Amino acid sequence: MAQLTFREAIARGIAQEMRRDESVVFLGEDIGAAGGVFKGTVGLLEEFGPVRVRDTPISEQAILGAAMGAAMTGLRPIAEIMFADFFAVCWDIVVNEIAKSRYMTNGQVSFPLVIRSGNAGGLRFGAQHSQSVENWAMMVPGLKVVVPSNALDVVGLMAASIRDNDPVIFLENKILYSVKTDVPEGDIVDTLGTAKVLRQGSDATIVTIGTMVGRSLSAAEELAAAGIDCTVVDVRSLVPLDTQTILREVAATGRLFTVEENPRLCGWGGELSSIVSEEIFFDLDGPITRITTPHIPLPAADSLEDMAIPSVERIVSTITKSMNA
């Protein structure tokens, strides 16, 4: 067992699969010689060489166009889009080509392609470098969407994503890059579409992803001290979505709180709330409550960014107020 940071786990997960399968290649801006702008790909160029680990020009369209062609012709590419905000520059390739082509060829062409990207806020990068875009991706048929919350899940879910025959959007919340987790030695392969119950409680269920997992766990401990016992579910994969685990845990407590870094309008919690309302409405003991970022561009000023993104304090106060209403 070793402690790995989130960023070290990215390199380990990619390296594990590149050693196993020579068809796995990796391309993106500054991923090779520089080791990645967030230092998440250190050592890959040295181990696998410039043919399999390729630094590219600053062109998101070129990166994903090349990755799409590689996936169509027998390789298993991993492509990095440095900041998730920049999906906006190449969204046509993702949505109209990569996501649809397997369906439009009746399965004659598969797309074993992982697109990984630094996602979300917390580092004072401002409105154009801090967006949470998982809701953009999950609304597109044909894409799988993964959002890990810790180094262990990074390794296993990266391996599962690379082995999958469909395109996977792999979103890495940037504020987590330095966070350490115990990770066992040896190969680790997880399963897409499986949520994890990280804490079991009796009064309410908190469902969340990414950075908000740690904050929700901290909030649950504070709430427990005040007599409110919460289950915490880490969704991990928005597409496919583990509805069975989520519905079971919400039915057990009768209350659902989603904690999302997405802007409130059309965030993933809205879809989850709809599913819960349709499937287990009569198991609910109170209204579903979403704790989200407001529908605003994310500020760069530290006090304003902290105010916008859900904090432990806001999670605690919102759940306390709702449960005591």
Secondary structure, DSSP 8 states (H G I E B T S, - for coil): -EEEEHHHHHHHHHHHHHHH-TTEEEEETTSSTT--TTS-STTHHHHHHHHHEEE--S-HHHHHHHHHHHHHTT-EEEEEEEEGGGHHHHHHIIIIIITTHHHHTTTSS----EEEEEE--SSS--TTS----HHHHHTSTT-EEE---SHHHHHHHHHHHHH-SS-EEEEEEGGGTT-EEEE-SS-----TT--EEEE--SSEEEEE-THHHHHHHHHHHHHHHTT--EEEEE--EEETT-HHHHHHHHHHHS-EEEEEEEESTT-HHHHHHHHHHHHHGGG-SS--EEEEE-SS---SSHHHHHHHS--HHHHHHHHHHHHT-
